[in-house]
Amino acid sequence: MLLCTGPSCCTPEAGQAAWEALKQQIKERGLAAGDNACFRTKVGCLRVCCQGPMLVVYPEGAWYRGMTAERIPEFVQQHLVEGQPVAEQVFACNPLTADRP
C-alpha cells in the first residue's frame, strides 16, 4: 500500500498523522510480518491532489480518498483483516492482473 502524505491533497500534518496511525494499526493487528504481512510506503504524491490523504492498495488496486488518522482503523480492519474494501471511501479500482503489469 502507498499512502500520500501531501502537501497538495492534504496538509503535511494530516498526512503524517495518517501514516503514524497506519503504522500503529498494522503493528497492533500483527500485520507487520509473517504470512499476513502488509507492506506500506509513504509517498509525497500520488497525483490525485484532492480529498487526501490518498491511499492505494495493490494488487487489488483500490484507491482511497480522505484517509485521515481517524479512518485508518476502519480501513485496516475491514480491508486488510477482513479482505473487504471500504466502499464509501474507494473512488477507483485498477487491479493488477496477469495481462496488465
Backbone as a chain_set.jsonl record, in Angstrom:
{"seq": "MLLCTGPSCCTPEAGQAAWEALKQQIKERGLAAGDNACFRTKVGCLRVCCQGPMLVVYPEGAWYRGMTAERIPEFVQQHLVEGQPVAEQVFACNPLTADRP", "coords": {"N": [[0.836, -1.156, 0.0], [0.387, 2.257, -0.693], [0.725, 5.396, 0.734], [-0.145, 8.661, 0.374], [1.218, 11.563, 1.678], [0.811, 14.241, 1.331], [2.037, 17.485, 0.142], [-0.082, 18.513, -1.385], [-2.674, 17.314, -1.54], [-3.481, 17.207, 1.044], [-2.759, 18.561, 4.311], [0.658, 18.5, 5.424], [0.758, 17.721, 8.106], [-1.666, 16.338, 8.539], [-1.256, 14.235, 6.762], [1.019, 13.0, 7.891], [-0.023, 12.239, 10.358], [-1.907, 10.33, 9.529], [-0.148, 8.429, 8.472], [1.267, 7.641, 10.778], [-0.843, 6.506, 12.226], [-1.52, 4.398, 10.498], [0.849, 2.829, 10.576], [0.808, 2.119, 13.308], [-1.648, 0.692, 13.564], [-1.199, -1.479, 11.842], [0.911, -2.722, 13.152], [-0.315, -3.302, 15.679], [-2.272, -5.15, 14.933], [-0.877, -7.326, 14.111], [0.119, -7.409, 11.502], [2.553, -6.757, 10.48], [4.573, -8.507, 9.848], [5.398, -11.852, 8.742], [3.178, -14.419, 7.369], [0.883, -12.945, 6.781], [1.717, -10.383, 6.238], [1.54, -6.905, 5.623], [2.695, -4.607, 3.468], [3.877, -1.276, 3.503], [4.265, 2.016, 2.18], [5.322, 5.337, 2.412], [4.528, 8.117, 0.504], [5.17, 11.145, -1.369], [3.423, 12.126, -3.288], [0.614, 11.053, -5.104], [-0.506, 11.944, -7.351], [-3.192, 12.563, -7.425], [-4.641, 15.068, -6.46], [-6.552, 15.916, -4.393], [-8.892, 15.795, -1.707], [-7.337, 14.318, 0.157], [-5.644, 12.586, 2.864], [-4.406, 10.363, 0.351], [-4.672, 6.904, -0.557], [-3.492, 3.89, -1.897], [-4.065, 0.49, -2.59], [-2.471, -2.431, -3.448], [-2.464, -5.85, -4.631], [-5.047, -5.385, -5.548], [-5.7, -2.823, -6.351], [-7.225, -0.764, -5.17], [-8.257, 2.483, -4.72], [-8.215, 4.954, -2.337], [-9.733, 7.812, -0.766], [-9.451, 10.636, 1.439], [-8.189, 9.506, 3.708], [-7.793, 9.875, 6.636], [-6.231, 9.974, 9.903], [-8.209, 9.179, 11.649], [-9.826, 7.521, 10.105], [-8.268, 5.377, 9.456], [-8.163, 3.053, 11.27], [-10.655, 1.694, 10.734], [-10.311, 1.121, 8.004], [-8.036, -0.599, 8.094], [-9.038, -2.766, 9.605], [-11.353, -3.583, 8.078], [-10.495, -3.745, 5.316], [-7.793, -4.816, 5.243], [-7.725, -6.849, 7.243], [-10.262, -8.201, 7.088], [-10.575, -8.382, 4.365], [-12.278, -6.887, 2.726], [-12.863, -4.133, 0.794], [-13.385, -0.713, 1.867], [-16.094, 0.503, 0.836], [-17.381, 3.085, 0.672], [-15.261, 4.826, 0.764], [-13.603, 4.263, -1.328], [-12.617, 5.393, -4.473], [-11.77, 4.626, -6.964], [-10.866, 1.717, -8.851], [-8.308, -0.224, -9.884], [-7.154, -2.979, -10.588], [-4.196, -5.052, -10.494], [-3.441, -7.4, -12.956], [-2.779, -10.566, -14.588], [-2.53, -10.011, -17.3], [-2.016, -7.362, -17.282], [0.52, -5.517, -16.311]], "CA": [[0.0, 0.0, 0.0], [1.087, 3.53, -0.786], [-0.029, 6.465, 1.371], [0.326, 10.006, 0.07], [1.179, 12.393, 2.878], [0.686, 15.648, 0.96], [1.222, 18.545, 0.702], [-1.111, 19.058, -2.272], [-4.011, 16.768, -1.278], [-3.766, 17.39, 2.469], [-1.638, 19.195, 4.997], [1.66, 17.521, 5.857], [0.411, 17.237, 9.443], [-2.709, 15.317, 8.379], [-0.621, 13.089, 6.118], [1.881, 12.323, 8.857], [-0.895, 11.605, 11.356], [-2.444, 9.118, 8.897], [0.972, 7.496, 8.384], [1.516, 7.104, 12.12], [-1.985, 5.641, 12.548], [-1.391, 3.189, 9.687], [1.926, 2.02, 11.166], [0.363, 1.593, 14.603], [-2.694, -0.314, 13.354], [-0.575, -2.666, 11.253], [1.661, -3.366, 14.234], [-1.246, -3.822, 16.685], [-3.054, -6.271, 14.398], [0.028, -8.401, 13.716], [0.248, -7.432, 10.047], [3.849, -6.194, 10.108], [5.495, -9.563, 9.422], [4.796, -13.174, 8.639], [2.389, -14.765, 6.188], [-0.142, -11.93, 6.519], [2.36, -9.068, 6.256], [1.067, -5.849, 4.728], [3.794, -3.674, 3.293], [3.409, 0.092, 3.322], [5.249, 3.016, 1.801], [4.872, 6.724, 2.479], [4.94, 8.838, -0.697], [4.864, 12.572, -1.356], [2.346, 12.488, -4.198], [0.046, 10.014, -5.973], [-1.024, 12.699, -8.499], [-4.628, 12.815, -7.277], [-4.379, 16.103, -5.454], [-7.732, 16.432, -3.71], [-9.518, 14.904, -0.729], [-6.35, 13.438, 0.746], [-4.592, 11.744, 2.311], [-4.763, 9.328, -0.61], [-4.086, 5.598, -0.273], [-3.786, 2.875, -2.906], [-3.731, -0.849, -2.115], [-2.259, -3.407, -4.519], [-2.697, -5.937, -6.065], [-6.425, -5.125, -5.957], [-5.778, -1.506, -6.963], [-8.274, 0.054, -4.557], [-7.824, 3.852, -4.445], [-8.989, 5.563, -1.256], [-9.571, 9.241, -0.508], [-9.806, 11.056, 2.794], [-7.715, 8.515, 4.68], [-7.28, 10.543, 7.826], [-5.872, 9.087, 11.013], [-9.45, 8.661, 12.243], [-10.396, 6.497, 9.23], [-7.314, 4.272, 9.267], [-8.534, 1.802, 11.951], [-11.72, 1.007, 9.992], [-9.689, 0.603, 6.784], [-7.187, -1.753, 8.416], [-9.904, -3.884, 9.997], [-12.228, -4.063, 7.016], [-9.815, -4.114, 4.071], [-6.623, -5.664, 5.421], [-8.018, -8.021, 8.07], [-11.428, -8.926, 6.582], [-10.485, -8.534, 2.918], [-13.361, -6.173, 2.043], [-12.615, -2.686, 0.707], [-14.35, 0.188, 2.49], [-16.687, 1.002, -0.41], [-17.688, 4.512, 0.673], [-14.031, 5.604, 0.677], [-12.901, 3.9, -2.566], [-13.101, 6.175, -5.603], [-11.359, 3.976, -8.209], [-10.31, 0.382, -8.678], [-7.497, -0.6, -11.036], [-6.371, -4.126, -10.121], [-3.145, -5.654, -11.304], [-3.819, -8.714, -13.436], [-1.723, -11.226, -15.336], [-2.375, -9.362, -18.603], [-1.759, -5.93, -17.071], [1.576, -5.411, -15.287]], "C": [[0.885, 1.224, 0.0], [0.192, 4.604, -0.192], [0.616, 7.791, 1.033], [0.166, 10.869, 1.309], [1.181, 13.884, 2.551], [1.985, 16.21, 0.409], [0.081, 19.034, -0.182], [-2.52, 18.568, -1.953], [-4.439, 16.937, 0.174], [-2.592, 18.128, 3.092], [-0.615, 18.125, 5.366], [1.355, 16.939, 7.237], [-0.65, 16.137, 9.376], [-2.133, 14.062, 7.742], [0.246, 12.302, 7.08], [1.062, 11.626, 9.934], [-1.494, 10.311, 10.797], [-1.365, 8.045, 8.816], [1.237, 6.837, 9.733], [0.393, 6.155, 12.533], [-1.899, 4.332, 11.777], [-0.31, 2.273, 10.252], [1.469, 1.352, 12.452], [-0.666, 0.486, 14.434], [-2.118, -1.605, 12.774], [0.194, -3.442, 12.322], [0.713, -4.036, 15.234], [-1.997, -5.061, 16.21], [-2.184, -7.402, 13.863], [0.229, -8.523, 12.216], [1.599, -6.908, 9.564], [4.826, -7.24, 9.582], [4.731, -10.876, 9.309], [3.976, -13.356, 7.386], [1.357, -13.71, 5.805], [0.422, -10.513, 6.477], [1.753, -8.141, 5.211], [2.176, -4.804, 4.653], [3.252, -2.302, 2.951], [4.58, 0.992, 2.965], [4.596, 4.385, 1.864], [5.411, 7.433, 1.239], [4.5, 10.295, -0.597], [3.711, 12.953, -2.27], [1.918, 11.275, -5.019], [-0.662, 10.64, -7.175], [-2.548, 12.795, -8.539], [-4.7, 13.814, -6.121], [-5.641, 16.748, -4.878], [-8.259, 15.358, -2.759], [-8.548, 13.899, -0.115], [-6.486, 13.356, 2.25], [-5.153, 10.633, 1.412], [-4.043, 8.038, -0.243], [-4.462, 4.654, -1.401], [-3.257, 1.541, -2.391], [-3.613, -1.773, -3.324], [-2.055, -4.78, -3.921], [-4.112, -5.573, -6.503], [-6.629, -3.74, -6.558], [-6.904, -0.643, -6.442], [-7.682, 1.409, -4.167], [-8.786, 4.484, -3.445], [-8.711, 7.055, -1.17], [-9.936, 9.52, 0.943], [-9.356, 10.111, 3.881], [-7.001, 9.184, 5.852], [-6.938, 9.512, 8.896], [-7.108, 8.455, 11.637], [-10.059, 7.536, 11.41], [-9.502, 5.264, 9.079], [-7.734, 3.004, 10.009], [-9.628, 1.016, 11.224], [-11.159, 0.376, 8.716], [-8.875, -0.657, 7.07], [-8.052, -2.959, 8.763], [-10.662, -4.451, 8.8], [-11.455, -4.538, 5.78], [-8.683, -5.111, 4.308], [-6.908, -6.933, 6.215], [-9.145, -8.863, 7.45], [-11.435, -9.109, 5.071], [-11.589, -7.86, 2.12], [-13.039, -4.682, 1.985], [-13.729, -1.879, 1.366], [-14.979, 0.993, 1.349], [-16.919, 2.507, -0.423], [-16.45, 5.396, 0.596], [-13.232, 5.304, -0.588], [-13.487, 4.722, -3.709], [-12.683, 5.601, -6.946], [-10.793, 2.605, -7.878], [-9.62, -0.031, -9.975], [-6.601, -1.77, -10.638], [-5.251, -4.509, -11.084], [-3.613, -7.041, -11.708], [-2.672, -9.297, -14.229], [-1.488, -10.561, -16.693], [-2.097, -7.877, -18.505], [-0.733, -5.757, -15.964], [1.4, -4.224, -14.373]], "O": [[1.965, 1.245, 0.591], [-0.975, 4.715, -0.568], [1.779, 8.028, 1.359], [-0.903, 10.9, 1.918], [1.517, 14.702, 3.407], [2.946, 15.463, 0.23], [-0.672, 19.909, 0.247], [-3.475, 19.334, -2.083], [-5.622, 16.825, 0.495], [-1.549, 18.295, 2.46], [-0.979, 16.971, 5.594], [1.669, 15.777, 7.5], [-0.546, 15.125, 10.071], [-2.481, 12.949, 8.136], [0.212, 11.072, 7.086], [1.42, 10.533, 10.373], [-1.58, 9.31, 11.508], [-1.641, 6.871, 9.066], [1.41, 5.621, 9.816], [0.655, 5.109, 13.128], [-2.172, 3.268, 12.333], [-0.53, 1.07, 10.393], [1.71, 0.164, 12.664], [-0.571, -0.551, 15.091], [-2.513, -2.7, 13.176], [0.128, -4.67, 12.38], [0.908, -5.196, 15.596], [-2.321, -5.932, 17.018], [-2.689, -8.332, 13.234], [0.482, -9.616, 11.709], [1.773, -6.645, 8.374], [5.811, -6.889, 8.932], [3.578, -10.988, 9.725], [4.059, -12.558, 6.453], [0.995, -13.593, 4.635], [-0.318, -9.547, 6.661], [1.49, -8.538, 4.076], [2.541, -4.195, 5.658], [2.285, -2.175, 2.2], [5.717, 0.769, 3.381], [3.461, 4.568, 1.425], [6.606, 7.363, 0.951], [3.585, 10.635, 0.153], [3.078, 13.988, -2.062], [2.757, 10.557, -5.564], [-1.342, 9.944, -7.929], [-3.123, 13.082, -9.589], [-4.807, 13.431, -4.956], [-5.778, 17.972, -4.876], [-8.083, 14.162, -2.993], [-8.913, 12.744, 0.106], [-7.359, 13.996, 2.836], [-6.208, 10.056, 1.675], [-2.944, 8.066, 0.311], [-5.619, 4.616, -1.82], [-2.163, 1.461, -1.834], [-4.542, -1.882, -4.125], [-1.527, -4.891, -2.815], [-4.368, -5.459, -7.702], [-7.642, -3.507, -7.217], [-7.484, 0.137, -7.198], [-6.732, 1.481, -3.387], [-9.995, 4.542, -3.667], [-7.605, 7.511, -1.46], [-10.639, 8.74, 1.585], [-10.06, 9.926, 4.874], [-5.788, 9.07, 6.024], [-7.309, 8.342, 8.801], [-7.056, 7.317, 12.103], [-10.747, 6.676, 11.96], [-9.961, 4.22, 8.616], [-7.666, 1.932, 9.409], [-9.533, -0.206, 11.11], [-11.488, -0.763, 8.384], [-9.009, -1.661, 6.371], [-7.815, -4.057, 8.259], [-10.616, -5.653, 8.54], [-11.731, -5.617, 5.257], [-8.622, -6.143, 3.64], [-6.377, -7.993, 5.884], [-9.01, -10.077, 7.303], [-12.215, -9.905, 4.548], [-11.819, -8.213, 0.963], [-12.952, -4.032, 3.027], [-14.878, -2.317, 1.414], [-14.456, 2.035, 0.951], [-16.673, 3.149, -1.444], [-16.575, 6.602, 0.382], [-12.278, 6.019, -0.892], [-14.703, 4.751, -3.898], [-13.187, 6.042, -7.979], [-10.307, 2.365, -6.773], [-10.256, -0.169, -11.02], [-5.413, -1.575, -10.379], [-5.343, -4.321, -12.297], [-4.132, -7.784, -10.875], [-1.696, -8.604, -14.515], [-0.359, -10.55, -17.183], [-1.955, -7.201, -19.524], [-1.082, -5.841, -14.786], [2.211, -4.014, -13.47]]}, "num_chains": 1, "name": "protein.A"}
